[in-house]
Structures are given as structure tokens and as C-alpha cells.
């Protein structure tokens, strides 16, 4: 079984490659994703696959650069700079600077918290 850091690294590589199957393979069936206000933005692998599938198609040059990382027990917290985003009309969006916390349980990400 991969360590939490190894799993999050695999998830980042798949994200940067736009590989939906490899990306979703890092997540638990009941994954919960929360926005920066603590509101649920996605529940379940189907919801995650749908949202990121659309994102990967719309933004083929999407790239997350890990600026800093903290790993404590089951949590990996990444400071990320995300480039290559485009709006629904295809116009470029500014780079995104965010922190994301991933909880890994039983070898899969089961919770994601956007912190910025």
C-alpha cells in the first residue's frame, strides 16, 4: 500500500496528465470534497469523475505545481500553484494559488479540503 505522500503524488501526476482514470483511482468511492468555507462541493467518486472529467477536457494544459507540502499522519497538505485554467468560454484564467488538504485512509484519498 502506498504512503499518503506517495498517493497524493500519484494523484498530482494524474491531474497534470489529465488522466481521469488514474486520478479517480486515487480516491475512495465515498470521497468527500469541501470548499474553503467548509461546504460540501462533491460527494462520491461519480461526482468527482464528472467534475474533473469536464475540467480535464476544458483545460488540457492544466498543471499543478506543488510549492510546499506538509505531511502529518494521514493528512497531506499541499500549497499549489495551478496554471492552464480556462473559463467555460475558453478564455484564459489567472493562475490559482491554493492550499489543499488530503486525508488518506486505507490507501485512498477519502477527504479533500480546499483551504484557500
Residue frames as a rotation matrix with the C-alpha (Angstrom) as fourth column:
UNK 1
0.583 0.813 0.000 0.00
0.813 -0.583 0.000 0.00
0.000 0.000 -1.000 0.00
UNK 2
-0.136 -0.624 0.769 1.29
0.564 -0.687 -0.458 3.46
0.814 0.372 0.445 -0.90
UNK 3
-0.587 -0.123 -0.800 2.00
0.760 -0.424 -0.493 6.01
-0.279 -0.897 0.342 1.81
UNK 4
0.476 0.792 -0.381 -0.21
0.604 -0.610 -0.513 9.13
-0.639 0.015 -0.769 1.96
UNK 5
0.074 -0.525 -0.848 2.56
-0.405 -0.792 0.456 11.17
-0.911 0.310 -0.271 0.29
UNK 6
-0.871 -0.410 0.269 3.04
0.032 0.501 0.865 8.60
-0.489 0.762 -0.423 -2.47
UNK 7
-0.216 0.886 0.411 -0.70
0.917 0.329 -0.226 8.51
-0.336 0.328 -0.883 -3.12
UNK 8
0.595 0.420 -0.685 -1.04
0.243 -0.907 -0.345 12.28
-0.766 0.039 -0.642 -3.26
UNK 9
-0.387 -0.791 -0.473 2.00
-0.411 -0.312 0.857 12.43
-0.825 0.526 -0.204 -5.58
UNK 10
-0.798 0.139 0.586 0.29
0.504 0.686 0.524 9.91
-0.330 0.714 -0.618 -7.88
UNK 11
0.265 0.962 -0.064 -2.88
0.840 -0.262 -0.475 11.98
-0.474 0.072 -0.878 -7.81
UNK 12
0.337 -0.224 -0.915 -0.94
-0.209 -0.965 0.159 15.14
-0.918 0.138 -0.372 -8.74
UNK 13
-0.761 -0.649 0.016 0.82
-0.168 0.220 0.961 13.35
-0.627 0.729 -0.276 -11.63
UNK 14
-0.495 0.658 0.567 -2.53
0.837 0.536 0.109 12.10
-0.232 0.529 -0.816 -12.97
UNK 15
0.492 0.633 -0.597 -4.06
0.488 -0.769 -0.413 15.59
-0.720 -0.088 -0.688 -12.60
UNK 16
-0.027 -0.605 -0.796 -1.18
-0.429 -0.712 0.556 17.13
-0.903 0.356 -0.240 -14.55
UNK 17
-0.929 -0.302 0.213 -1.51
0.017 0.539 0.842 14.46
-0.369 0.786 -0.495 -17.25
UNK 18
-0.351 0.887 -0.300 -5.30
-0.933 -0.358 0.032 14.93
-0.079 0.291 0.953 -17.46
UNK 19
-0.711 0.017 -0.703 -5.65
-0.179 0.962 0.205 11.19
0.680 0.272 -0.681 -16.85
UNK 20
-0.014 0.835 0.550 -9.11
-0.880 -0.271 0.389 10.86
0.474 -0.479 0.739 -15.34
UNK 21
0.697 0.310 -0.647 -8.90
-0.086 0.931 0.354 7.12
0.712 -0.191 0.675 -14.67
UNK 22
-0.194 -0.849 -0.492 -5.55
0.621 0.282 -0.731 7.33
0.759 -0.448 0.472 -12.86
UNK 23
-0.705 -0.002 0.709 -6.71
-0.372 -0.850 -0.372 10.45
0.603 -0.527 0.599 -10.98
UNK 24
0.272 0.920 0.283 -10.00
-0.821 0.069 0.567 8.89
0.502 -0.386 0.774 -9.84
UNK 25
0.448 -0.158 -0.880 -8.16
0.177 0.980 -0.086 5.68
0.876 -0.117 0.467 -8.93
UNK 26
-0.677 -0.736 0.009 -6.52
0.196 -0.192 -0.962 7.56
0.710 -0.649 0.274 -6.06
UNK 27
-0.604 0.532 0.594 -9.89
-0.749 -0.634 -0.193 8.33
0.274 -0.561 0.781 -4.43
UNK 28
-0.898 0.370 0.238 -12.27
0.139 0.752 -0.644 6.34
-0.417 -0.545 -0.727 -2.25
UNK 29
-0.564 0.758 0.329 -15.77
0.703 0.231 0.673 5.56
0.434 0.610 -0.663 -3.52
UNK 30
0.477 0.811 -0.339 -17.28
0.859 -0.350 0.373 7.80
0.184 -0.469 -0.864 -0.83
UNK 31
-0.589 -0.808 0.005 -14.79
0.792 -0.579 -0.192 10.68
0.158 -0.109 0.981 -1.15
UNK 32
0.630 0.707 -0.320 -15.97
0.755 -0.654 0.041 13.98
-0.181 -0.267 -0.946 0.30
UNK 33
-0.466 -0.730 0.499 -14.68
0.809 -0.580 -0.092 17.28
0.357 0.361 0.862 -1.09
UNK 34
0.451 0.559 -0.696 -15.17
0.814 -0.576 0.065 20.54
-0.365 -0.596 -0.715 0.83
UNK 35
0.403 -0.281 0.871 -14.68
0.490 -0.738 -0.465 24.10
0.773 0.614 -0.160 -0.37
UNK 36
-0.590 -0.795 0.141 -12.80
0.337 -0.401 -0.852 26.75
0.734 -0.455 0.504 1.59
UNK 37
-0.351 0.551 0.757 -15.94
-0.787 -0.612 0.081 27.65
0.508 -0.567 0.649 3.55
UNK 38
-0.834 -0.043 0.551 -16.40
-0.407 0.722 -0.560 24.06
-0.373 -0.691 -0.619 4.71
UNK 39
0.258 0.959 -0.119 -19.35
-0.767 0.128 -0.628 23.41
-0.587 0.253 0.769 2.39
UNK 40
-0.091 -0.200 0.975 -19.57
0.279 0.935 0.218 20.09
-0.956 0.292 -0.029 0.59
UNK 41
-0.099 0.031 -0.995 -18.78
-0.827 -0.559 0.065 20.53
-0.554 0.829 0.081 -3.09
UNK 42
-0.052 0.099 -0.994 -18.64
-0.729 0.677 0.105 16.85
0.683 0.730 0.036 -4.09
UNK 43
-0.022 0.016 1.000 -19.59
-0.771 0.637 -0.028 13.54
-0.637 -0.771 -0.001 -2.52
UNK 44
0.575 0.244 0.781 -18.67
0.060 0.939 -0.338 10.27
-0.816 0.241 0.525 -4.13
UNK 45
-0.439 -0.846 0.303 -16.44
0.269 0.198 0.943 9.08
-0.858 0.495 0.140 -6.91
UNK 46
-0.006 0.503 0.864 -19.08
0.995 0.092 -0.046 9.59
-0.103 0.859 -0.501 -9.61
UNK 47
0.911 0.352 -0.217 -19.37
0.356 -0.934 -0.019 13.28
-0.209 -0.060 -0.976 -8.71
UNK 48
0.254 -0.913 -0.320 -15.58
-0.162 -0.366 0.916 13.66
-0.954 -0.181 -0.241 -8.66
UNK 49
-0.456 -0.417 0.786 -15.19
0.625 0.478 0.617 11.90
-0.633 0.773 0.043 -12.02
UNK 50
0.415 0.701 0.580 -17.89
0.910 -0.314 -0.272 14.07
-0.009 0.641 -0.768 -13.61
UNK 51
0.915 -0.043 -0.401 -16.41
0.054 -0.972 0.227 17.37
-0.399 -0.230 -0.888 -12.34
UNK 52
0.051 -0.988 -0.145 -12.78
-0.289 -0.153 0.945 16.58
-0.956 -0.006 -0.293 -13.10
UNK 53
-0.176 -0.030 0.984 -13.64
0.803 0.573 0.162 14.91
-0.569 0.819 -0.077 -16.40
UNK 54
0.787 0.505 0.353 -15.17
0.616 -0.671 -0.413 18.20
0.028 0.543 -0.839 -17.59
UNK 55
0.758 -0.547 -0.354 -12.21
-0.273 -0.760 0.589 20.15
-0.592 -0.350 -0.726 -16.20
UNK 56
-0.157 -0.888 0.432 -9.61
0.145 0.411 0.900 17.97
-0.977 0.204 0.064 -17.95
UNK 57
0.081 0.257 0.963 -11.41
0.975 0.179 -0.129 18.32
-0.205 0.950 -0.237 -21.30
UNK 58
0.915 0.372 0.158 -11.83
0.396 -0.904 -0.160 22.09
0.084 0.209 -0.974 -20.97
UNK 59
0.723 -0.686 0.081 -8.27
-0.669 -0.668 0.326 22.68
-0.170 -0.291 -0.942 -19.67
UNK 60
0.921 -0.339 -0.194 -5.84
0.227 0.870 -0.438 20.36
0.317 0.359 0.878 -21.48
UNK 61
0.033 -0.967 0.253 -2.83
0.139 -0.246 -0.959 22.40
0.990 0.066 0.127 -20.25
UNK 62
0.817 0.363 0.447 -3.85
-0.381 -0.242 0.892 22.25
0.432 -0.900 -0.059 -16.60
UNK 63
0.024 -0.867 -0.498 -0.84
0.350 0.474 -0.808 21.93
0.936 -0.155 0.315 -14.30
UNK 64
0.961 0.212 0.175 -0.47
-0.104 -0.308 0.946 21.94
0.255 -0.927 -0.274 -10.52
UNK 65
-0.058 -0.998 -0.019 2.93
0.005 0.018 -1.000 22.83
0.998 -0.058 0.004 -9.14
UNK 66
0.724 0.222 -0.653 3.49
0.612 0.228 0.757 21.83
0.317 -0.948 0.029 -5.52
UNK 67
0.363 -0.542 0.758 5.12
-0.264 -0.840 -0.474 24.83
0.893 -0.028 -0.448 -3.86
UNK 68
-0.594 -0.473 0.651 5.19
-0.755 0.049 -0.654 23.41
0.277 -0.880 -0.386 -0.35
UNK 69
0.172 0.633 -0.755 4.00
-0.170 0.774 0.610 20.27
0.970 0.024 0.241 1.42
UNK 70
-0.464 -0.187 0.866 3.26
-0.885 0.061 -0.461 19.23
0.033 -0.980 -0.194 4.99
UNK 71
0.003 0.441 -0.897 2.58
-0.228 0.874 0.429 15.58
0.974 0.204 0.103 5.79
UNK 72
-0.659 -0.095 0.746 1.23
-0.751 0.021 -0.660 14.60
0.047 -0.995 -0.085 9.21
UNK 73
-0.464 0.455 0.760 -0.16
-0.178 0.792 -0.584 11.11
-0.868 -0.406 -0.287 9.88
UNK 74
-0.164 0.513 0.842 -3.00
0.789 0.581 -0.201 10.52
-0.593 0.631 -0.500 7.36
UNK 75
0.803 0.514 -0.301 -3.01
0.299 -0.785 -0.542 14.13
-0.515 0.346 -0.784 6.07
UNK 76
-0.395 -0.827 0.401 -1.03
0.881 -0.217 0.420 15.68
-0.261 0.519 0.814 3.23
UNK 77
0.631 0.547 -0.549 -1.39
0.404 -0.837 -0.370 19.44
-0.662 0.012 -0.749 2.84
UNK 78
-0.228 -0.680 0.696 -0.15
0.962 -0.046 0.270 20.91
-0.152 0.731 0.665 -0.42
UNK 79
0.147 0.146 -0.978 0.39
-0.099 -0.982 -0.161 24.54
-0.984 0.121 -0.130 -1.30
UNK 80
-0.085 -0.056 0.995 -0.34
0.849 0.518 0.101 24.56
-0.521 0.854 0.003 -5.01
UNK 81
-0.339 0.041 -0.940 0.03
-0.469 -0.873 0.131 26.94
-0.816 0.485 0.315 -7.93
UNK 82
-0.046 0.447 0.893 -2.34
0.621 0.713 -0.325 25.87
-0.782 0.540 -0.311 -10.69
UNK 83
-0.491 -0.155 -0.858 -1.88
-0.516 -0.741 0.429 27.13
-0.702 0.653 0.284 -14.24
UNK 84
-0.997 0.040 -0.069 -3.56
-0.041 0.477 0.878 26.36
0.067 0.878 -0.474 -17.55
UNK 85
-0.410 0.910 -0.052 -7.10
0.597 0.225 -0.770 27.04
-0.690 -0.347 -0.636 -16.40
UNK 86
-0.956 0.232 0.181 -9.64
0.006 -0.600 0.800 28.38
0.293 0.766 0.572 -18.87
UNK 87
-0.567 0.820 0.077 -13.19
-0.548 -0.305 -0.779 29.61
-0.615 -0.484 0.623 -18.41
UNK 88
-0.042 0.655 0.755 -16.23
0.354 0.716 -0.602 27.95
-0.934 0.242 -0.262 -19.89
UNK 89
0.885 0.349 -0.307 -15.89
-0.114 -0.477 -0.871 30.34
-0.451 0.806 -0.382 -22.84
UNK 90
0.685 -0.676 0.272 -12.29
0.705 0.522 -0.479 29.21
0.182 0.520 0.835 -23.44
UNK 91
0.582 -0.490 0.649 -10.68
-0.266 -0.869 -0.417 32.41
0.768 0.070 -0.637 -22.20
UNK 92
-0.241 -0.780 -0.578 -7.58
0.423 0.452 -0.786 32.01
0.873 -0.434 0.221 -20.02
UNK 93
0.887 0.459 0.052 -7.98
0.113 -0.325 0.939 32.40
0.448 -0.827 -0.340 -16.27
UNK 94
0.246 -0.837 0.489 -5.27
-0.827 -0.444 -0.345 33.65
0.505 -0.319 -0.802 -13.90
UNK 95
-0.457 -0.494 -0.740 -3.14
0.026 0.824 -0.566 31.13
0.889 -0.278 -0.363 -12.07
UNK 96
0.686 0.710 0.160 -4.69
-0.252 0.025 0.968 29.85
0.683 -0.704 0.196 -8.87
UNK 97
-0.594 -0.800 0.082 -2.78
-0.326 0.145 -0.934 29.80
0.736 -0.582 -0.347 -5.59
UNK 98
0.494 0.841 0.222 -4.36
-0.651 0.187 0.736 27.47
0.577 -0.508 0.639 -3.04
UNK 99
-0.720 -0.558 0.413 -3.78
-0.694 0.570 -0.440 25.05
0.010 -0.603 -0.797 -0.22
UNK 100
0.304 0.789 -0.534 -5.43
-0.705 0.563 0.431 21.64
0.640 0.246 0.728 -0.36
UNK 101
-0.439 -0.368 0.820 -5.58
-0.848 0.472 -0.242 19.07
-0.298 -0.801 -0.519 2.44
UNK 102
0.081 0.371 -0.925 -5.94
-0.624 0.743 0.243 15.40
0.777 0.558 0.292 1.50
UNK 103
-0.011 -0.068 0.998 -6.81
-0.888 0.459 0.022 12.71
-0.459 -0.886 -0.065 4.05
UNK 104
-0.238 -0.176 -0.955 -5.72
-0.687 0.726 0.037 9.21
0.687 0.665 -0.294 3.13
UNK 105
-0.028 0.304 0.952 -7.48
-0.834 0.517 -0.190 6.24
-0.550 -0.800 0.239 4.69
UNK 106
0.341 0.138 0.930 -6.93
0.073 0.982 -0.172 2.60
-0.937 0.127 0.325 3.68
UNK 107
-0.472 -0.732 0.490 -4.75
0.538 0.201 0.819 3.64
-0.698 0.650 0.299 0.74
UNK 108
-0.206 0.448 0.870 -7.20
0.880 -0.304 0.365 6.08
0.428 0.841 -0.331 -0.86
UNK 109
-0.984 -0.006 0.175 -8.00
-0.048 -0.952 -0.301 9.77
0.169 -0.305 0.937 -0.53
UNK 110
-0.380 0.899 -0.216 -11.32
0.891 0.419 0.178 9.88
0.250 -0.125 -0.960 1.30
UNK 111
0.637 0.572 -0.517 -11.49
0.675 -0.737 0.017 13.58
-0.372 -0.360 -0.856 2.14
UNK 112
-0.388 -0.684 0.617 -10.31
0.848 -0.527 -0.051 16.76
0.360 0.504 0.785 0.44
UNK 113
0.519 0.481 -0.706 -10.45
0.712 -0.701 0.046 20.22
-0.473 -0.527 -0.706 2.00
UNK 114
0.114 -0.406 0.907 -9.76
0.702 -0.613 -0.363 23.32
0.703 0.678 0.215 -0.08
UNK 115
0.150 -0.147 -0.978 -8.11
0.939 -0.287 0.187 25.85
-0.308 -0.946 0.095 2.19
UNK 116
-0.557 -0.401 -0.727 -7.87
0.229 -0.916 0.330 28.92
-0.798 0.017 0.602 0.02
